[in-house]
Amino acid sequence: MLQLTKAEEQVMQILWELERGTVQKVREKFENPKPARTTIATVLSILENKGFVTHEVNGRANVYSPLIAKESYSKTQLFGIMKNYFDDSFASMASFFAKETNLSMEELDKLIESTRDELRKEMGQK
């Protein structure tokens, strides 16, 4: 999967939130100063060429929808970071984030227990 530029990712984050929207709807979600309408239209066109979004014509407006789910893109990016920066080791990545965020032992225990619970749910266990 291709990696998004910062501008592309900003637009995708908004489109994922909206689920579908016009250039104007996407622009409204930006904080001031808002990017130009033509800038957003250009980014959406690039995203469409990259296969991240599609559009349908509704009257005079194009309505854009994501083709790639946020979870899918996030997963790809996270695993890429893990591979490229942490020698493909989840433990190294988790340790790095634990140190960088200065987690307490109690917070680490909660994180581990929460992760176990999520894995059990996914595996259909109690």
Secondary structure by P-SEA (a helix, b strand, c coil): cccccaaaaaaaaaaaaaccccaaaaaaacccccccaaaaaaaaaaaaaaccbbbbbcccbbbbbbcccaaaaaaaaaaaaaaacccccaaaaaaaaaaaacccaaaaaaaaaaaaaaaaaaaccc
